[in-house]
Amino acid sequence: MPAVVESYDARLQRANVQITVKSSSIREGGERQAETVAVINAVPVLHAGGGGFRAVFPVTRGDTVLVVFASRSIDQWLTKGGIVDPAFDHHHDVSDAIAITGLRDFAHPLANAPSGRA
C-alpha cells in the first residue's frame, strides 16, 4: 500500500506512516463506504543493501513509501533477530508493516530524473 511518512526516527530507522488509499466496504444497504486507515506507528524502514553496503537516503515527513505486510508476525524477529517462533498466528497484519522508500505516484514524478546512461 502507498503511504506518506508522518514522522521518522533515524536512530531506530522506523517511521509512523499514513496509508494513502482508503479502506472500503459495502454496508448492509449496499452503500459503499470509504474510510481513512489509522496511522501505523513504528514501521521499520528498509534501506536496500548487502555485502556490508547500504543505500541510505534521508527520510522526511511527507515522503511517499510503499508499505508491505509480512505474511507472518515479525515482532519476535525485530526484537531478537535470527530464526524465531513468530509467537502470534496472524497473517498480513498492520503490525507487521515494512516501509520501502522511493515510491512516487504518476501525478508527482521526479523532476529532472535521468533518462539515459551517464
N, C-alpha and C positions, 0 to 999 in steps of 0.2 A: 504494500500500500504506500502511496506517496504521503509524505508528512513534512511539516515545517518545524524546524528547531525552535523551541521556546527558550531554552537555556542549555548551556554546555559546560560541563566540568572537565577541563583539560587534564587535570591531575588524575582523575579516575576514568577519563575517556568514556563518559556516558552523558546522555542528553535527555531532556524532557522534550517530547515531540507531540505535535498536534496532527492527527491524521487529517488529510485534506479531502477525502472522499467520504461523504456522509453514509451512515448505515441506513438501509431502507427496509421496510417491512410492509406487508399488506394487513390492514386492520380487518376485523370481522365483517364490516360492511363493504369490504372490497376497496376501501380507500387506501392509497399508497401514502406512507409517511416516511420522511427522511429526517434523521436526527444526527447532529454533530457527535462524533465519538469523543469521549473524555480524553484529556491529555494523558499520555503514557509516560510515566516517570522512570528515571534511572535506566534508560535503554543503552546497552553497550554500543559504542560506535566502532565499526570495522574500519581499520586503516590497512589497506592492502599491502602485502609484503610476503617475504620468505627469505630463507638463506641468510638471516641476520640483517636484512634490509627492510625498510618500510617506506611507503609513500604516504607521508603525513601532511594533511592540509589543515589550515586553521578552520575551525567550525565556529560559526557565529549565529546568533539569533536571526531567524528569517531564512537561513539556508534550507533548501529542499533536500530531503533524503528519501531513500527507498527503505521502508521498514518491512522486514521479512519476519515470519514467526516460525521458530524451530518446531519440528514435529513432536518433540518431547520436551519435558521440563529441563531447563538449563540452569536452574537455581544452584544445585549442588556443584555442577561443573564450574560455574562462575566463582563460587566461593573456594572450592578446593582444587580445581584443575584435575587433570588426569582422567582415568576411566572411573565413572561414578554410577551409582544407582540413582536414577532420577528422583526417587522419593515421592514424587507426585505423578499421577497417571493421566494428567490432562494432555491434550494434543492441540497444537497450533493456538496456544493461549496468548492473550496480550501480554502476560507477564514474561513471555519468552521471546519478546521482540528484539531484533538486532537492526541497527540503522547503518545503511551504506550511503556514504556521501556521494554527491555529484549528480544526482538525478535532476533533470530540468523538464518542464513542460514545453510544449511547442509554442506557446504564447510568449515565452521568455527565453529564447535561445541565447547562448553565449554570444556576446558581442566580439567581433574580431577573432572568431575561432579559426584556427589554421585549417586550410583546405587542401594543402599539398604537402609534399615532402620538404624538409628543411635542407 
